[in-house]
Amino acid sequence: MKLFSYTLDNENYAIGVETDDINVDLSAALEIYQSAQGSKNPVMIPFLQMLIEMRYCSGELIKSVLSEPWVKSKKKEIEVPENFIIKPPVARPSKIICIGRNYKAHVKELDHKVPDKPLFFAKAPSAIIGHNENIVIPSWLDTRVDHEAELGVIIGKQIKNLNEDEVQDAIAGYTIVNDITARDMQKHDIKNGNPWFQSKSLDTFMPVGPYIIPADMLENPENLDITLKVNGEVRQQGNTKDMIFNIKQIVSHISGFMTLEPGDIIATGTPEGVSPIKPGDTVEITISGLGTLVNNVVKE
């Protein structure tokens, strides 16, 4: 089951569900479902962020809604129109936390040391773009910019100081992210003892999507193939089983430093093969079971 955020007019948003039959407008389906259950005041849930905050981002729960006869009989009312535009599944999380140096081969290719605990940094939520939106390299930036394909974890509830065995219940789902990095800027900051924030947070430097896969619908996030292509050429290939720190360790560790909120995104690190991108390139990231995130690169 794949959930997505979509719009028809770039103003009003709704929740879509990709099924074997049709793309379902979950917002409309939930309204019909609540009415069929006798609710006099149906709760409107127009976007994925709210679905996550209300803890309704459950594959089993959504299946039960879509299997309701009253919902199934309203196919025309709940079908997503063909001219829909996919938007970021979570457009403005309270924060984006990224894990650095979480694949040994990637650590080696950048000549860094393997960390003894998760190394994390923040990325500005304003950097987020969605599927088929452009990665825009600023006119003033004439140095190297890299792609970084990663598995994204979407937090499902407010958490703090979580034990590893409690992490699974705190995850709403998984998505694809591309941690675009102004590499020369980052190297300069590292050399001068400065944080990485600016090199990671330029507008459009965080493609996310196109889907969220509910946590209860993904059998094993610790064994997912990751492939990134630039103009059809494979640049990165890896598997989440090769992460130095697994998802439970990452989420537990971060929650010891800060409160994580519903919709927050954790990027779990990138495998080896990071390389420059330039205007005119098309970047595609495929993670098994999660779909393919596509973005073109342009100059401002």
Contacts in CASP RR format, 6 or more apart in sequence:
PFRMAT RR
TARGET T0000
AUTHOR 0000-0000-0000
METHOD contacts of the structure
MODEL  1
MKLFSYTLDNENYAIGVETDDINVDLSAALEIYQSAQGSKNPVMIPFLQM
LIEMRYCSGELIKSVLSEPWVKSKKKEIEVPENFIIKPPVARPSKIICIG
RNYKAHVKELDHKVPDKPLFFAKAPSAIIGHNENIVIPSWLDTRVDHEAE
LGVIIGKQIKNLNEDEVQDAIAGYTIVNDITARDMQKHDIKNGNPWFQSK
SLDTFMPVGPYIIPADMLENPENLDITLKVNGEVRQQGNTKDMIFNIKQI
VSHISGFMTLEPGDIIATGTPEGVSPIKPGDTVEITISGLGTLVNNVVKE
1 17 0 8 1.000
1 18 0 8 1.000
1 19 0 8 1.000
1 59 0 8 1.000
1 62 0 8 1.000
1 63 0 8 1.000
1 213 0 8 1.000
1 214 0 8 1.000
1 217 0 8 1.000
2 17 0 8 1.000
2 18 0 8 1.000
2 211 0 8 1.000
2 212 0 8 1.000
2 213 0 8 1.000
2 290 0 8 1.000
2 291 0 8 1.000
3 15 0 8 1.000
3 16 0 8 1.000
3 17 0 8 1.000
3 18 0 8 1.000
3 26 0 8 1.000
3 48 0 8 1.000
3 51 0 8 1.000
3 57 0 8 1.000
3 62 0 8 1.000
3 89 0 8 1.000
3 211 0 8 1.000
3 212 0 8 1.000
3 213 0 8 1.000
3 214 0 8 1.000
4 15 0 8 1.000
4 16 0 8 1.000
4 17 0 8 1.000
4 18 0 8 1.000
4 48 0 8 1.000
4 86 0 8 1.000
4 89 0 8 1.000
4 209 0 8 1.000
4 210 0 8 1.000
4 211 0 8 1.000
4 212 0 8 1.000
5 13 0 8 1.000
5 14 0 8 1.000
5 15 0 8 1.000
5 16 0 8 1.000
5 47 0 8 1.000
5 48 0 8 1.000
5 86 0 8 1.000
5 87 0 8 1.000
5 88 0 8 1.000
5 89 0 8 1.000
5 90 0 8 1.000
5 91 0 8 1.000
6 13 0 8 1.000
6 14 0 8 1.000
6 15 0 8 1.000
6 16 0 8 1.000
6 80 0 8 1.000
6 84 0 8 1.000
6 85 0 8 1.000
6 86 0 8 1.000
6 87 0 8 1.000
7 13 0 8 1.000
7 14 0 8 1.000
7 84 0 8 1.000
7 85 0 8 1.000
7 87 0 8 1.000
8 81 0 8 1.000
8 83 0 8 1.000
8 84 0 8 1.000
8 85 0 8 1.000
10 85 0 8 1.000
12 46 0 8 1.000
13 46 0 8 1.000
13 47 0 8 1.000
13 87 0 8 1.000
14 25 0 8 1.000
14 26 0 8 1.000
14 27 0 8 1.000
14 28 0 8 1.000
14 46 0 8 1.000
14 47 0 8 1.000
14 80 0 8 1.000
15 25 0 8 1.000
15 26 0 8 1.000
15 27 0 8 1.000
15 45 0 8 1.000
15 46 0 8 1.000
15 47 0 8 1.000
15 48 0 8 1.000
15 51 0 8 1.000
16 23 0 8 1.000
16 24 0 8 1.000
16 25 0 8 1.000
16 26 0 8 1.000
16 27 0 8 1.000
16 80 0 8 1.000
17 23 0 8 1.000
17 24 0 8 1.000
17 26 0 8 1.000
17 29 0 8 1.000
17 62 0 8 1.000
17 66 0 8 1.000
18 211 0 8 1.000
19 66 0 8 1.000
22 75 0 8 1.000
22 79 0 8 1.000
22 80 0 8 1.000
23 79 0 8 1.000
23 80 0 8 1.000
23 84 0 8 1.000
24 66 0 8 1.000
24 78 0 8 1.000
24 79 0 8 1.000
24 80 0 8 1.000
25 78 0 8 1.000
25 79 0 8 1.000
25 80 0 8 1.000
26 45 0 8 1.000
26 51 0 8 1.000
26 62 0 8 1.000
26 65 0 8 1.000
27 44 0 8 1.000
27 45 0 8 1.000
27 46 0 8 1.000
28 74 0 8 1.000
28 77 0 8 1.000
28 78 0 8 1.000
29 65 0 8 1.000
29 66 0 8 1.000
29 71 0 8 1.000
29 74 0 8 1.000
29 78 0 8 1.000
30 42 0 8 1.000
30 43 0 8 1.000
30 45 0 8 1.000
30 65 0 8 1.000
31 42 0 8 1.000
31 44 0 8 1.000
32 68 0 8 1.000
32 70 0 8 1.000
32 71 0 8 1.000
32 74 0 8 1.000
32 77 0 8 1.000
32 78 0 8 1.000
33 65 0 8 1.000
33 68 0 8 1.000
33 70 0 8 1.000
33 71 0 8 1.000
34 42 0 8 1.000
34 43 0 8 1.000
35 42 0 8 1.000
35 70 0 8 1.000
36 68 0 8 1.000
36 70 0 8 1.000
36 71 0 8 1.000
43 54 0 8 1.000
45 51 0 8 1.000
45 54 0 8 1.000
45 56 0 8 1.000
47 91 0 8 1.000
48 57 0 8 1.000
48 89 0 8 1.000
48 90 0 8 1.000
48 212 0 8 1.000
49 90 0 8 1.000
49 91 0 8 1.000
49 92 0 8 1.000
49 93 0 8 1.000
49 262 0 8 1.000
49 263 0 8 1.000
51 57 0 8 1.000
52 90 0 8 1.000
52 154 0 8 1.000
52 156 0 8 1.000
52 172 0 8 1.000
52 262 0 8 1.000
52 263 0 8 1.000
53 156 0 8 1.000
53 262 0 8 1.000
53 263 0 8 1.000
55 156 0 8 1.000
55 157 0 8 1.000
55 262 0 8 1.000
56 62 0 8 1.000
57 154 0 8 1.000
57 156 0 8 1.000
57 172 0 8 1.000
57 173 0 8 1.000
57 212 0 8 1.000
57 214 0 8 1.000
57 215 0 8 1.000
58 214 0 8 1.000
58 216 0 8 1.000
59 214 0 8 1.000
59 216 0 8 1.000
59 217 0 8 1.000
60 216 0 8 1.000
62 214 0 8 1.000
65 71 0 8 1.000
66 72 0 8 1.000
71 78 0 8 1.000
85 132 0 8 1.000
86 130 0 8 1.000
86 131 0 8 1.000
86 132 0 8 1.000
86 209 0 8 1.000
86 210 0 8 1.000
87 130 0 8 1.000
88 128 0 8 1.000
88 129 0 8 1.000
88 130 0 8 1.000
88 208 0 8 1.000
88 209 0 8 1.000
89 154 0 8 1.000
89 175 0 8 1.000
89 208 0 8 1.000
89 209 0 8 1.000
89 210 0 8 1.000
89 211 0 8 1.000
89 212 0 8 1.000
90 128 0 8 1.000
90 154 0 8 1.000
90 208 0 8 1.000
90 212 0 8 1.000
90 263 0 8 1.000
90 265 0 8 1.000
91 128 0 8 1.000
92 125 0 8 1.000
92 126 0 8 1.000
92 128 0 8 1.000
93 125 0 8 1.000
93 128 0 8 1.000
93 261 0 8 1.000
93 263 0 8 1.000
93 264 0 8 1.000
93 265 0 8 1.000
94 125 0 8 1.000
94 261 0 8 1.000
94 263 0 8 1.000
94 264 0 8 1.000
95 122 0 8 1.000
95 125 0 8 1.000
95 258 0 8 1.000
95 260 0 8 1.000
95 261 0 8 1.000
95 264 0 8 1.000
95 265 0 8 1.000
96 122 0 8 1.000
96 123 0 8 1.000
96 124 0 8 1.000
96 125 0 8 1.000
96 127 0 8 1.000
96 128 0 8 1.000
96 206 0 8 1.000
96 264 0 8 1.000
96 265 0 8 1.000
96 266 0 8 1.000
96 267 0 8 1.000
97 120 0 8 1.000
97 121 0 8 1.000
97 122 0 8 1.000
97 123 0 8 1.000
97 254 0 8 1.000
97 260 0 8 1.000
97 264 0 8 1.000
97 265 0 8 1.000
97 266 0 8 1.000
97 267 0 8 1.000
98 120 0 8 1.000
98 121 0 8 1.000
98 122 0 8 1.000
98 123 0 8 1.000
98 150 0 8 1.000
98 179 0 8 1.000
98 200 0 8 1.000
98 266 0 8 1.000
98 267 0 8 1.000
98 269 0 8 1.000
99 118 0 8 1.000
99 119 0 8 1.000
99 120 0 8 1.000
99 245 0 8 1.000
99 250 0 8 1.000
99 266 0 8 1.000
99 267 0 8 1.000
99 268 0 8 1.000
99 269 0 8 1.000
100 115 0 8 1.000
100 118 0 8 1.000
100 119 0 8 1.000
100 120 0 8 1.000
100 121 0 8 1.000
100 269 0 8 1.000
100 270 0 8 1.000
101 107 0 8 1.000
101 110 0 8 1.000
101 112 0 8 1.000
101 113 0 8 1.000
101 114 0 8 1.000
101 115 0 8 1.000
101 119 0 8 1.000
101 244 0 8 1.000
101 269 0 8 1.000
102 118 0 8 1.000
102 119 0 8 1.000
102 243 0 8 1.000
102 244 0 8 1.000
102 245 0 8 1.000
102 250 0 8 1.000
102 268 0 8 1.000
102 269 0 8 1.000
102 270 0 8 1.000
103 238 0 8 1.000
103 242 0 8 1.000
103 243 0 8 1.000
103 244 0 8 1.000
103 269 0 8 1.000
103 270 0 8 1.000
103 271 0 8 1.000
103 272 0 8 1.000
104 114 0 8 1.000
104 242 0 8 1.000
104 244 0 8 1.000
105 242 0 8 1.000
105 271 0 8 1.000
105 272 0 8 1.000
106 269 0 8 1.000
106 270 0 8 1.000
106 271 0 8 1.000
106 272 0 8 1.000
106 273 0 8 1.000
106 274 0 8 1.000
107 113 0 8 1.000
107 114 0 8 1.000
108 272 0 8 1.000
109 272 0 8 1.000
109 273 0 8 1.000
109 274 0 8 1.000
110 274 0 8 1.000
114 244 0 8 1.000
115 244 0 8 1.000
117 245 0 8 1.000
117 253 0 8 1.000
118 245 0 8 1.000
118 249 0 8 1.000
118 250 0 8 1.000
118 253 0 8 1.000
118 254 0 8 1.000
120 250 0 8 1.000
120 253 0 8 1.000
120 254 0 8 1.000
121 195 0 8 1.000
121 196 0 8 1.000
121 197 0 8 1.000
121 200 0 8 1.000
122 197 0 8 1.000
123 179 0 8 1.000
123 197 0 8 1.000
123 200 0 8 1.000
123 201 0 8 1.000
123 205 0 8 1.000
123 206 0 8 1.000
123 267 0 8 1.000
124 197 0 8 1.000
124 200 0 8 1.000
124 201 0 8 1.000
124 206 0 8 1.000
125 206 0 8 1.000
126 201 0 8 1.000
126 203 0 8 1.000
127 180 0 8 1.000
127 200 0 8 1.000
127 201 0 8 1.000
127 202 0 8 1.000
127 203 0 8 1.000
127 204 0 8 1.000
127 205 0 8 1.000
127 206 0 8 1.000
128 206 0 8 1.000
128 207 0 8 1.000
128 208 0 8 1.000
129 135 0 8 1.000
129 204 0 8 1.000
129 206 0 8 1.000
129 207 0 8 1.000
129 208 0 8 1.000
129 295 0 8 1.000
130 207 0 8 1.000
130 208 0 8 1.000
130 209 0 8 1.000
130 210 0 8 1.000
130 293 0 8 1.000
130 295 0 8 1.000
131 207 0 8 1.000
131 209 0 8 1.000
131 210 0 8 1.000
131 293 0 8 1.000
131 294 0 8 1.000
131 295 0 8 1.000
132 294 0 8 1.000
132 295 0 8 1.000
132 296 0 8 1.000
133 204 0 8 1.000
133 207 0 8 1.000
133 295 0 8 1.000
134 204 0 8 1.000
134 295 0 8 1.000
134 296 0 8 1.000
134 297 0 8 1.000
134 298 0 8 1.000
135 178 0 8 1.000
135 180 0 8 1.000
135 204 0 8 1.000
135 205 0 8 1.000
135 207 0 8 1.000
135 277 0 8 1.000
135 283 0 8 1.000
135 295 0 8 1.000
135 296 0 8 1.000
135 297 0 8 1.000
135 298 0 8 1.000
136 203 0 8 1.000
136 204 0 8 1.000
136 298 0 8 1.000
136 299 0 8 1.000
136 300 0 8 1.000
137 145 0 8 1.000
137 278 0 8 1.000
137 279 0 8 1.000
137 297 0 8 1.000
137 298 0 8 1.000
137 299 0 8 1.000
137 300 0 8 1.000
138 202 0 8 1.000
138 203 0 8 1.000
138 300 0 8 1.000
139 299 0 8 1.000
139 300 0 8 1.000
141 182 0 8 1.000
141 185 0 8 1.000
141 202 0 8 1.000
143 182 0 8 1.000
143 183 0 8 1.000
143 184 0 8 1.000
143 185 0 8 1.000
144 182 0 8 1.000
144 183 0 8 1.000
144 184 0 8 1.000
144 276 0 8 1.000
145 180 0 8 1.000
145 181 0 8 1.000
145 182 0 8 1.000
145 183 0 8 1.000
145 276 0 8 1.000
145 277 0 8 1.000
145 278 0 8 1.000
146 180 0 8 1.000
146 181 0 8 1.000
146 183 0 8 1.000
146 274 0 8 1.000
146 275 0 8 1.000
146 276 0 8 1.000
146 277 0 8 1.000
147 178 0 8 1.000
147 180 0 8 1.000
147 228 0 8 1.000
147 230 0 8 1.000
147 235 0 8 1.000
147 236 0 8 1.000
147 274 0 8 1.000
147 275 0 8 1.000
147 277 0 8 1.000
147 283 0 8 1.000
148 178 0 8 1.000
148 179 0 8 1.000
148 180 0 8 1.000
148 181 0 8 1.000
148 269 0 8 1.000
148 270 0 8 1.000
148 274 0 8 1.000
149 176 0 8 1.000
149 178 0 8 1.000
149 226 0 8 1.000
149 227 0 8 1.000
149 228 0 8 1.000
149 236 0 8 1.000
149 270 0 8 1.000
149 271 0 8 1.000
149 285 0 8 1.000
149 287 0 8 1.000
150 176 0 8 1.000
150 177 0 8 1.000
150 178 0 8 1.000
150 179 0 8 1.000
150 226 0 8 1.000
150 267 0 8 1.000
150 268 0 8 1.000
150 269 0 8 1.000
150 270 0 8 1.000
151 174 0 8 1.000
151 176 0 8 1.000
151 177 0 8 1.000
151 221 0 8 1.000
151 224 0 8 1.000
151 226 0 8 1.000
151 240 0 8 1.000
151 267 0 8 1.000
151 268 0 8 1.000
151 269 0 8 1.000
151 287 0 8 1.000
151 290 0 8 1.000
152 174 0 8 1.000
152 175 0 8 1.000
152 176 0 8 1.000
152 177 0 8 1.000
152 208 0 8 1.000
152 265 0 8 1.000
152 266 0 8 1.000
152 267 0 8 1.000
152 268 0 8 1.000
153 171 0 8 1.000
153 173 0 8 1.000
153 174 0 8 1.000
153 221 0 8 1.000
153 247 0 8 1.000
153 250 0 8 1.000
153 251 0 8 1.000
153 265 0 8 1.000
153 266 0 8 1.000
153 268 0 8 1.000
154 171 0 8 1.000
154 172 0 8 1.000
154 173 0 8 1.000
154 174 0 8 1.000
154 175 0 8 1.000
154 212 0 8 1.000
154 263 0 8 1.000
154 264 0 8 1.000
154 265 0 8 1.000
155 170 0 8 1.000
155 171 0 8 1.000
155 172 0 8 1.000
155 251 0 8 1.000
155 260 0 8 1.000
155 261 0 8 1.000
155 262 0 8 1.000
155 263 0 8 1.000
155 264 0 8 1.000
155 265 0 8 1.000
155 266 0 8 1.000
156 170 0 8 1.000
156 171 0 8 1.000
156 172 0 8 1.000
156 173 0 8 1.000
156 262 0 8 1.000
156 263 0 8 1.000
157 169 0 8 1.000
157 170 0 8 1.000
157 172 0 8 1.000
157 262 0 8 1.000
158 259 0 8 1.000
158 260 0 8 1.000
158 261 0 8 1.000
158 262 0 8 1.000
159 166 0 8 1.000
159 170 0 8 1.000
159 251 0 8 1.000
159 255 0 8 1.000
159 259 0 8 1.000
159 260 0 8 1.000
160 255 0 8 1.000
160 256 0 8 1.000
160 258 0 8 1.000
160 259 0 8 1.000
160 260 0 8 1.000
161 255 0 8 1.000
161 256 0 8 1.000
162 170 0 8 1.000
162 251 0 8 1.000
162 252 0 8 1.000
162 255 0 8 1.000
162 256 0 8 1.000
163 252 0 8 1.000
164 248 0 8 1.000
164 249 0 8 1.000
164 252 0 8 1.000
165 248 0 8 1.000
166 252 0 8 1.000
167 247 0 8 1.000
167 248 0 8 1.000
167 251 0 8 1.000
167 252 0 8 1.000
168 215 0 8 1.000
168 248 0 8 1.000
170 251 0 8 1.000
170 260 0 8 1.000
171 215 0 8 1.000
171 247 0 8 1.000
171 251 0 8 1.000
172 212 0 8 1.000
172 214 0 8 1.000
172 215 0 8 1.000
172 262 0 8 1.000
172 263 0 8 1.000
173 212 0 8 1.000
173 213 0 8 1.000
173 214 0 8 1.000
173 215 0 8 1.000
173 218 0 8 1.000
174 212 0 8 1.000
174 213 0 8 1.000
174 215 0 8 1.000
174 218 0 8 1.000
174 221 0 8 1.000
174 290 0 8 1.000
175 208 0 8 1.000
175 209 0 8 1.000
175 211 0 8 1.000
175 212 0 8 1.000
175 213 0 8 1.000
175 265 0 8 1.000
175 290 0 8 1.000
176 208 0 8 1.000
176 209 0 8 1.000
176 210 0 8 1.000
176 211 0 8 1.000
176 285 0 8 1.000
176 286 0 8 1.000
176 287 0 8 1.000
176 290 0 8 1.000
176 291 0 8 1.000
176 292 0 8 1.000
176 293 0 8 1.000
177 206 0 8 1.000
177 207 0 8 1.000
177 208 0 8 1.000
177 209 0 8 1.000
177 265 0 8 1.000
177 267 0 8 1.000
177 293 0 8 1.000
178 206 0 8 1.000
178 207 0 8 1.000
178 208 0 8 1.000
178 228 0 8 1.000
178 283 0 8 1.000
178 285 0 8 1.000
178 293 0 8 1.000
178 295 0 8 1.000
179 200 0 8 1.000
179 205 0 8 1.000
179 206 0 8 1.000
179 267 0 8 1.000
179 269 0 8 1.000
179 270 0 8 1.000
180 200 0 8 1.000
180 202 0 8 1.000
180 204 0 8 1.000
180 205 0 8 1.000
180 206 0 8 1.000
180 207 0 8 1.000
180 277 0 8 1.000
181 199 0 8 1.000
181 200 0 8 1.000
181 205 0 8 1.000
181 274 0 8 1.000
182 198 0 8 1.000
182 199 0 8 1.000
182 200 0 8 1.000
182 202 0 8 1.000
182 205 0 8 1.000
183 199 0 8 1.000
183 274 0 8 1.000
183 276 0 8 1.000
185 198 0 8 1.000
185 199 0 8 1.000
186 196 0 8 1.000
186 199 0 8 1.000
186 200 0 8 1.000
189 195 0 8 1.000
189 196 0 8 1.000
189 198 0 8 1.000
189 199 0 8 1.000
190 196 0 8 1.000
207 283 0 8 1.000
207 293 0 8 1.000
207 295 0 8 1.000
208 265 0 8 1.000
208 293 0 8 1.000
209 293 0 8 1.000
210 291 0 8 1.000
210 292 0 8 1.000
210 293 0 8 1.000
211 290 0 8 1.000
211 291 0 8 1.000
213 289 0 8 1.000
213 290 0 8 1.000
215 221 0 8 1.000
218 289 0 8 1.000
218 290 0 8 1.000
221 240 0 8 1.000
221 247 0 8 1.000
222 240 0 8 1.000
222 241 0 8 1.000
222 243 0 8 1.000
222 246 0 8 1.000
222 247 0 8 1.000
223 239 0 8 1.000
223 240 0 8 1.000
223 241 0 8 1.000
224 239 0 8 1.000
224 240 0 8 1.000
224 287 0 8 1.000
224 288 0 8 1.000
224 289 0 8 1.000
224 290 0 8 1.000
225 237 0 8 1.000
225 238 0 8 1.000
225 239 0 8 1.000
225 286 0 8 1.000
225 287 0 8 1.000
225 288 0 8 1.000
226 236 0 8 1.000
226 237 0 8 1.000
226 238 0 8 1.000
226 239 0 8 1.000
226 240 0 8 1.000
226 271 0 8 1.000
226 285 0 8 1.000
226 286 0 8 1.000
226 287 0 8 1.000
227 234 0 8 1.000
227 236 0 8 1.000
227 237 0 8 1.000
227 238 0 8 1.000
227 285 0 8 1.000
227 286 0 8 1.000
227 287 0 8 1.000
228 234 0 8 1.000
228 235 0 8 1.000
228 236 0 8 1.000
228 237 0 8 1.000
228 283 0 8 1.000
228 284 0 8 1.000
228 285 0 8 1.000
228 286 0 8 1.000
229 235 0 8 1.000
229 283 0 8 1.000
229 284 0 8 1.000
229 285 0 8 1.000
229 286 0 8 1.000
230 275 0 8 1.000
230 277 0 8 1.000
230 281 0 8 1.000
230 282 0 8 1.000
230 283 0 8 1.000
230 284 0 8 1.000
231 281 0 8 1.000
231 282 0 8 1.000
232 282 0 8 1.000
232 284 0 8 1.000
235 273 0 8 1.000
235 274 0 8 1.000
235 275 0 8 1.000
236 270 0 8 1.000
236 271 0 8 1.000
236 272 0 8 1.000
236 273 0 8 1.000
236 274 0 8 1.000
237 271 0 8 1.000
238 271 0 8 1.000
238 272 0 8 1.000
239 271 0 8 1.000
240 268 0 8 1.000
242 271 0 8 1.000
243 268 0 8 1.000
243 269 0 8 1.000
245 253 0 8 1.000
247 268 0 8 1.000
250 266 0 8 1.000
250 268 0 8 1.000
251 260 0 8 1.000
251 266 0 8 1.000
254 260 0 8 1.000
254 266 0 8 1.000
260 266 0 8 1.000
277 283 0 8 1.000
277 297 0 8 1.000
278 297 0 8 1.000
279 297 0 8 1.000
279 298 0 8 1.000
279 299 0 8 1.000
280 296 0 8 1.000
280 297 0 8 1.000
280 298 0 8 1.000
281 296 0 8 1.000
281 297 0 8 1.000
282 294 0 8 1.000
282 295 0 8 1.000
282 296 0 8 1.000
282 297 0 8 1.000
283 294 0 8 1.000
283 295 0 8 1.000
283 296 0 8 1.000
283 297 0 8 1.000
284 292 0 8 1.000
284 293 0 8 1.000
284 294 0 8 1.000
285 292 0 8 1.000
285 293 0 8 1.000
286 292 0 8 1.000
286 293 0 8 1.000
END
